[in-house]
Amino acid sequence: MHTVSLTVGAMVLHPLGLSKVLHLQRGGIDLQTPAGVQFVPYASLEVRGFTDDSVQAEHTAISPWWFALSNDTRRQALDRLAIVQEILTGYRYGWPSEDNPGEPFHPFGPGFNASLRQRAIAMERRLAGTQDSSNGGSSPAVGFSTIKRWITLYEQAGLRALVDGRSARDRKDFSDLDSRFRQIVEDVISPFDGTASAVNVAELQRRVWLGMKEGGLSRDIVPERMSAEYVSWRYSVCGSRPRAHRSAKVRKRSAHQPSPIVHPSHVSMDTTRADNLVHDELRQTSYSVEITVIISVATRVVLALRVTPRSVNSIEAGLCLYDAMRPFSLKVEGTNVDDWRWAGVPRSLESPLFPPRREVTHESTTLQGLHHIPGIRPSSFRTDHGAAFMAGHFMGLLRDFGISLWPSRVGASTDNAHIERFWETIQRALQQIPGYKGRNTSQRGRRIVVADQPLMTAHELETYLRRFVALDYHRAPHDGLKIGGLESQRITPLEYFDFAMEACGDITVPQHPDLIYEFLPIRWLTIGHAGTEYKGLSYDSDALDAYRHVRRGTFRADDTAAPFMYDPRDCTRLWFRDPESGRVTEIPSRHQHLLTMPLTQRIRDKAVDAIAARGGNSRLRRQTSTQQIIDELGSLYQAPPAKEWNATMTAERLRFETAQRDHAEAAEAWKRVSKATRRTSTPTMAAKSTDSWIDDAWPDLEGK
């Protein structure tokens, strides 16, 4: 252990000022103080070694308050002390044995019979002369009334009273508080990480006192005012609301440097509730939807955007990935703006299926023309732990395409910070259209739907947001995009994407009209003379004729089942890939012509459950199950449903309509490929064709 000796002649900081050790006694020391000789026990001293003020020890009555002050504050207090002691005693140290040459000077000290006012005025003149000679008079002069006030304060409270209150006002010596008290405060504050509701400081103080009582501690171990300040300060660090509590917790785990990801194929995906209501045309009501987005982390380019019902599922997440792998274009011609169109379909399946590399940056001076939305095969995927992203179907898609999944840490929203920031950007679009309801209930007005401002449908909202991305977001400079050596240049996401692709190389997916079926789940079903059956519905087509009675092991070992693609959003059909031609063919339900309402997996399961509830499994006979389901669907749509089922029907109809557009897009791609193949079948036409990719405007798949 390092020890420090206290010697005769050493300076000790006493509550009355600087003092000198005269004698070392057995139980303490004799100190020469400005008030005379005093005996101080060793227990009342704290020896520190020599400091900047030549002080070797200090009295416990003034420690650790003194050393908690800044150096400038301590120096200022000692200067005032010297002025006061010279006025009162004639000596700056307060006693004759430590006099400076010439002391005492006139009229300071009791020997000149000058009044206290006269001495203060003389000190004012001396200080003014000292300041003028040292810095040209730039410092404010000290008046005699201020000096008299210093004398009064010193006589009342000693050295402590000479410290400028403004310098010490904001200093909270929380380190002096009992460590047991501070630990109790930490235990009380720790639950406020975003999971607990906010409370006021008085309640926190009550919990702290209760914790001290349970721990056998007296409230007298801490000053009441300082303890209350400490509790208030610790809680203010966490924030005032649960959202701030969560942010404070996340900041402890977040990085302090930008991500080193540079390749555009590192993508991020997330889903959020849209802050706008949309219109249900069938039921003439409004409801909420969600927005699912995939962005390229390095370039901030939006690769895919879909509007889905609430609680997006793994099928919809997978189809968003399907969009991210396809290049799109949006055409502006005059005042007409179309939707995103698949711009990567080959004109002939005999040509390369990889779309050619091209610049995606649009002319910045005009909106007219084609606006490209690039497609890319992701190499890594950043998501949260949402059920849709952790489901087996979505995980299987990532595995099949060789994509690494990087799930965020639980509770660490900053792991996916780039797409979380995009939700703030998209507010600029959402606040411009009817039905905006605010980010939360505290921002919501009394009236959301206005009579003369009709709401958009879900599909119209999706189209609007896609236009915003292509015409606004992709064309605006992004503050988070910088190129080494050109940090002052303002760069748009598309410009950075072109730069990154040239520097890092391209990763694309072979484009094919049947690409969507790579993203649908597989059902293994047996093909019989009447087709195949799944979940009570029968499906058949001429495309199955060659496979009605196949041998065991034809498609997979140990049985005669064949793989069918299945879309839970549309149960009116299946899809079958012919092993000979590789072509995917639609296999419709045998009773599709009887269906006049959307049929999704959830609605079909509801109908089956209703039939079984009326008579058990005996009511579901193989020969009549399809007709029973169709009849039950009619009753489900015609009867006034409960409020909860009403919302379900609205969501399922949105899913069904989205499925119709997705599969119509694939069918249209086949038509265009077949038509282009026929056009280029003659040598003359083939010689004239220089572009092997369809990049012109598509027809309106809505049939409008």
N, C-alpha and C positions, 0 to 999 in steps of 0.2 A: 504494500500500500504506500502511495506517495504521501508524505507528511510535510507540513509547512510549520516552521518555528516562528513564534511571536517574540520579538526582541524589544528591549528598552529603546525608546526613541522612535518606534514604528508609529505610523499614522493609522488611526482607527476612525471609521465613519460612525459617528454618534448621532442620535436624533437631533442634538443641538448644533451639529456641524462636525468639522474635522477636529479630532482630539489626538493627544500624544501620550504614548505609554511612558509613565514615569517609573513605576516599580512593578515587578512580577512577584505576586504573593502566592501562597499555597493554594488558595481557593479562587483567586482572580487577579485583577490588575488594578493599579491606580492610574486613572486617566486624568490628564490635564484638559479640561473642557472649557469652552468659553464662559461657563458659569462657575468655574472653579474645579478643584480636584474631586473626583468621584471614584468610588470603588465599584468595579463591574465584575461579577462572577464569570468564570470561564464558560459556564453554561449559557450565558447571554451573548456569547461572541461566536462568530463564524469566521474562521481564518480561511482566506482564499489565496494568499500569496499576493505579490504586488500587482496592482492593476494600472490602467492608464492614468488614474488619478493619484498614484503613489499611495493608495490605500491598501494596507496589508490585511486588515480585518474589518468586520462591520458588526454593529450591534443587531441582535435578532429582531429588535423592535422595528428596524427599518429594512430588514432583508426578508424576502427576496424582492420586495416592492422596488427597491432602488435599482437593482440590476435588471429589472424587467423594462426599465425605461431605456430610450435610445441614448446613444452617446451624446448627441447634441443637446438633448433635454437635461442630462446629468451635468454637462458642462455649463449650461445656462444657469442651472440652480446653484452650482458652486460659485459662479461669478456673482450672483446676487447675494449669496451668503457672505462673500468677501466684502462686498460693499456695505452690507448691514453691519458686520462685525467691526469694520473700520470706523463707521460712524459712531457705534456704541462704545467701543473700547479704544479706538485709535490704532488698532492693529488688525491687519487683514486675517490673521489666523485666530485672533481673539485673545491672545495672551502675549506678554512682553518677550518671553524667551524665544519666540519664533519670529521676532520682528524683522521686517525688511529695512534696508538702509534708510535712515531719515525718519522712520516712524517714531512717534506719532506726528503727523502733519497737521498744521493749523487748518481748521478749527476742530478736527475730529478727536473724539474721546472726551472724557470728563475733565481733563486738566485745563482746558481753555475756557471753561465756563460759558460756552456757546449753547444756545437753545437747540433743540432738536430740529426746528424749522431752519435755523441758520446753517446747521450742518448739512441738511438735505439740499439746500440751495447751493452750498459750496460744492457738494458732490455732483450736482447737476451740471455746474459749470465745468468741473474737471472732466466728466464723461463727455460733454459736448466737445471740449478741446481735444480729447483723445480720439474721438470719432473723426473730427475734421482732419487731423494730421494723418490718420491711417487710411481713410478711404474717401477723402474729399467731401465728407458730409452726406454720403448717399444713404446711410442708415438713419432710421428715425431716432430723434433725441429722446432721452428718458427724462421726464419732468420730475420736479421735486415732490409733487403729490404722489407720484407712483413710487418714489423711493420711500416716502413716509409710510405708504401702504405696505411695502415690503417689511419695514421695521415692525409694524403692528402685527402682521401675519406671523413673523418669526417669533415674536414674543408670546404669541398665542399657541403656536403648534410646532415651532422649530423648523428644521430643514424641510420637512414634508410640505409645509405651507408655501415654500418658495418655488415649488415645481409648477410650471405653467399648466393650468387645468386643461387647456385645449390640447396640449401634447399628450396628456395622460388620460383624457376622457374616453377615447375609443379603445384603450388597452384593457383587455380582459385577461386577467392572470388566472385562466382556468386550470393551468397546470398546478396551481396551489390547492385546488380542491381535492378532497380526499379521493383516492383512487377507487375505493369501494363505492362511493357515491357515483363517480363517473361510469363505472361498470354497470350500475343499476340503470342509469340513464340510457346507456347503449342497449341494454336489454329491452327497455321500454320503446326505444325508437326503431329498433331493427325490424319489427313486423311491417313497418310502413314502406314496403317495396312495390306498391301498386296493387297489392291484393287486399289490403285493409282500407276501410273508409277513413277519410281525414277527420281529425278531431281538433279541438282548440287546445291552446297551451295550458289552460287551467286544468283540463282533464289529464294532460300529460303529467303535470305537476302532481296531481292527486295519485296517479299510478306510481310515480317515483316515490312519494312519501309512503305509499302502501308497501312498495318493495323494500324500502328501508326498514319499515316496521317488521316485516316478515324476516328480514335478515338480522334483526336484533341491533340495528343502528339507531342512534339518537339523531334527531334533526339538528341538534346543536353542533354537529361536526362540520357543518358547512354554513357559510353566511347565507341568510335567506335571500337577499337581493342578488348576490352573485350566482347562487344556485338556480334561481329563476331565470337569470340571463343565460346561463349555460344551457338549460333545457330549451329555451326559446331559440337559441343559436343553433343547437344540434338539429332541431326540427326544421328550421329554415333552410339548412343545407339540403334536406331531402326534398323540399318544395312544399307548396301549399295544398296541392290536390293529388289524387292518386296517379293521374297521368304524369305529373312532375315527379312523383315518387318512382314510377317505372323508369322514367328517363334517367334519373340519378343512379338507379341500379344498373341500367344498361351502360352508362358512361364508365362505370368501373371496369367493364369487360370489353369495351370497344378499343379498337386500335387507334393509334395516333399518327399513322402514316397511310397514304392511299394504297389501295390494292395493287399488287404488281401485275395483275392480269392485263395483257396487251392484245391478245388475239380476239377478233370479233366473235369467235365461236363459243366463248364463255358467256353463257346467258343466264338470266335471272327471271323467275316467274312468280307471280303473286296474284291473288284475287282480293277484291275489296267490294264493299257494298256501294253501289252507285248512290250519289247524293241527290238524285232526281227520281221522282216517281214517273212511271210510264203508264200508258193507257192499254187496257184490255178491251179490244174491239168487240169481242163476243159478249162479255158480261157487263160492258160499259162501266168499268170501275178502274181504279188506279192501284198499282202495286209496285213493289221494289224488286230490283234485279241486281245482279253483280257484274263486275267488269273483271275479266281475266286478261292479263297482258304478259307478253314475253319480250324482254329487251336484251340487246347485246350490251354487256357490262362495260366493255372497253370503249364502245362507240356511242352508247346511249340510243342507238337506233331501235325503234319499236318494230319487232319482227312479226308480231301477231297480236290481235286484239279481238276479243269476243265478248258479247253481252249474253249472259246466261241467267237462268233462274237462280234464286238464292240457294246456297249450299251446293256449289259446283261439285260434280262428281268426277270420277277418274276418266270416264269416257270423254267428257267435255274438256278436261285437261289434256288428254291425249290428242284430241282434234285441234286444240290450240297449238300443240307441238307440230301437228300436220301442217297448219298454216305457216308456222315459222320456217318450215323446210321448203316452202314454195315461194318463188318470186312473184310479186304482184305489181300491177301498175294501176294508176288512177288517171283518167284522162279529163282534162279541162278544155272545153271547146266553146268559146264565147261565154255565155252564162250557164252553160250546162256542165254539171260535174257528175260523173258516174261513181259507182262503188269500186272497191278494190276488185280487180280482175286478175285471174291466174294468168301470168305472162310467161310461163316457162314450159308450155306444152309443146313437144316436138311436132313438126308437120308430118313426119313419117316415123314409124317405129323402126324403120331401117336406118335412120340417122342416129347419131350419138344421143343418148338420153340425158347427158349432162348439159345443162344450159351454158352458153358461152359467157365468159367473163366480160362485163361491161360496166361502164361508169354509171353510178346511180344518182350523182349530183345533178340537180336541175338548174336550168338557167335562172339566175337570181333576179333578173329584171322583169320577169313576167310569170304569171301563173298558167298561161296557156301551154297546152301540150301534155305529154305524158310525165307523170311523177312516179318514179320507181320505188317500190318497197322491197328491199333485197330479201332473199331466202338463203338459209345456210343450215348445214347440219351441225347442231351443237356438239361440242366436245365435252362440256361440263354443264351441269344444271344446278343452280342455286334456288332452293325453295325453303319454305318453312315446314313445319310438321303437320300441315293440314291433312285431313283424311284423304282427300283426292290425290295428293302427291305421294302419300305413303301406301296407297292401295296396290294390290298385286298387279292389276292391269297396267297401271302407269309405270310401275317399277319394271314390269316385263318389257314395255316399249323401250325404256331407256337401255335395258340390257340388250335387246335385239339390235338397236342402232349403235351400240358401243358408246353410250353416253354416261359419263361419270356423274353420280348424284352427290351434291354437296349440301346436305341439309343444314340449315342454320342451327346454332345452339339454342336450346329451349330458353325463351325469355330474352334473347339477344337480337332485337330487331335491327340493330346496326349491322349485323352480318349480311342483311339484304338491303342495305341502305340506299342503293342506287334506284331500285324500283320503288322503295318507300318514298323517296323524294319525287318520283314521277307522279305519285298520287297527288302531291301538292301542285304540280304543273297542270295536271288535267282539270284542276278546279277552274282554271281560266276558261275552259270549254263548257263545263257543266253549269257555271253561273250565268252563262249567256242564254240559256234556253229555259222554257217554262218547266215548272215542277221542281225547282231547286228547293230543297228542304234544309240546307245547312249541314255542317259537318257533324253536329250533335244536337241534342235537344235544347241546349242553351242558346244555340244560334237559330233556332226554328221560330218562324213567325206563326201567327194565328191562322193565316190563310196561305196555303201552298198552291192550290189549284185555283186559277183565275178564269172566269167565264170566257173572256175574249182571248185567252191564250191557251189553246188546246194542247194537251200533252202529246209527246211523241210516243209511238209504239216502241217496243223493245228493239225491233229490227231497224226502225228509223234512228233510234239512239245509237245503235252500233254503226250504222252508215255515217251518221254525223261525227262520231268520235274518230272514225277512220279517216274521214276527210280532214279533221283537225290535225291528226298526226301527219298526214301527207303534205298538207298545204301550209301548216303553221309550225308545228313542233320540229319537223325534220328540216325546215328551212331557216329556223331561228338559231343564231349563235348560242352555244352552250358554254357556260362559265366553267364547267368541270372538264372540258376537253382542251388539253394543251399539248403542243409538240415541242420537244426539246430544241432550244435555240430560237423558237418562234412563240415564246410565251405571251407576247403582247398581241398576237394575231387572234381574231375572233373566228372560231371554226364552228360550222354546223355539224350535226350528227352524221349526215350523209357524206359531207366532205371528209370527215374523219374516218368513216367507213371505207371510202375509196382509198385513202392513204394507208389504212391498216391492212387492207386486202393486198395492196401492192407490196407492202413490207413483209407480211406474214404468210401469204398464200391463201388459196381458196379452198373451202371445204363445202361441197355441195352434195345434194342427194339426187340420184337419177330421177328425172321427172317422167311420169307415166300417168295416163288417165285413170288407172286403177290404184293409184298411190293411196287413196283414202282407205282402201280395204286392208292395208298393212296396219292400220290403227284401230281396227275393230276387233272385239274378242271372238274367239273361235268356239263353236259348239260342235261336238262330234255326234252325228246323228246317223241312223241307219236308213238307207234308201230302199224303199219297197216298191211294189207294183203301183201303189197309190201315192207315191212320193215319200215325204218324210213328215214327221210330226214332232212338234216341240211345244211344251207347256200348253197342251190342249188345242193347239192350232195346227192345221195341216197345210203343207206347202208342196207345190208340184210345178214342173215345167218340162218342156220337151228336152231341155238341156240335160235332164237326168236320165234319159232313155238308155244311154249306153252303160249306166252304172246301177241299174235297178237290182241286179242279181250278181254282184261281184263276189269273187272268192275272198275267203278270210285272209287278211294281211295285205289287201290291195292298197289301202291307204295307211293303215297302221297295224302293227302286229296284234294277233290274237282275236281280232273281231273284224266285222265288215263295215264298221262305221266310217263315214266320210266327214271331212272338215267343212263346216259352213261358217261364213262370216255373219255375225249377228250384231245389229244395232239396237240397243235397248230403247232408243228414242223412237224407233219405228218398227213395231212388231208385225206389220202387214207383209213383210217380205224378209227373205234371207238372201245370201249371196254365195255362189259356188264357183270355185276356180277349176276350170276344166284342166286336168293334168296333161292332156295332149296339146291343147292350144295355148294354155296359160291364161286364157281370157276369163275374166270374172263375169258371171251371168246372174241376173236377178232371178230369184225363185219366189214368186208371189204366193200369198195365201190362197188356198182354193176358194175361200169365201170372201176374197178382197172386195168383190163387187157389192157385197152386202154391208160393208162398213161405211158409215157416213160420218164418223167422228174420229178424231185422232186416237191412235192406239199405241201407247207406250208400254214398257214393261210394268211400270207401277200401276197403270190403269188396268192392264190385263190381270195382274195379280190381285187387284182389288175385286175384280169381277169373279175370279176363281174363288176367292175367300168368301164372297157373298153367297155363291152357289153352295159351297161346302157347308156354310153355317146353317143353311136351311134344311139340309138333309144328310150332311156328312159326305164321305167319299162315294157312297152308293149313288148319289145324285149325279156324279160326274162319270158318266158312261162313255167309253171310248167312241161309240158310234154317234153320240149326240153332244159330246163336249163342246165342239166348235160352235154349234148352233146355240147352245146354252150360253156360252160366253158372249156371243153376238147379242143375244136378247138381253143379257144382263148389262152390257155396255149401254144399250139404249135406255134402260131404266136409270142407270147412273147419270146419264146426261140429261134426261128429261125431269127426273125428280129434283126438287129444290134441295141441294146438298147443304150439309153443315158448313159453318164458316171456315173451319180448318180444311175440309175437303174442297171447298170452293177455291181456296188459294192453291191447293195441290193441282186441281184441274187446270187452272190458269198456267202454272209452271209447266205442266206436262204438255199442254198445247204449244207453248213456246218451244219446248224441246222438239216436238214433232215437226213443227214448221221449219225449224233450223235444219233438221235432218233432211227434209224435202229439198231444201236449197243445196245442202252439201252433196246429195246424191244426184240432183239435177245438174250440178256443176260438173261432176265426173262424167255423167252421160253426155253432156254437151261437149266435153273434151273429146270423147270417143267419136262423136259425129264430126267434129272439126278435123280430127286426125284422119278419119276415113275419107272425108271430102278432099282434104289436101293430098292424100295418097292417090286418089283417083285423078286429081288435076295434074299431078307430077308424074303420072305413069308413062306418058309419051316422052321420047327423047327431047322433043322441042321444048315442052314445058319444063322439063327437068333442067335443061340448059339455062333457061331464063331465071330459075329460082336461085337466088343468092342467099336468102335467109331461110334457114331450116326450122325457124321457131315462130310460133303464133304469138304475136305481140300487139295485134290490133284490138279494137273494141269488141267486146262480147255482146251478144243479144241480152235483152232483159229477161233473166230467168224467172222473174216474178210474173211474167206474162202480161205486163201492163203496157 
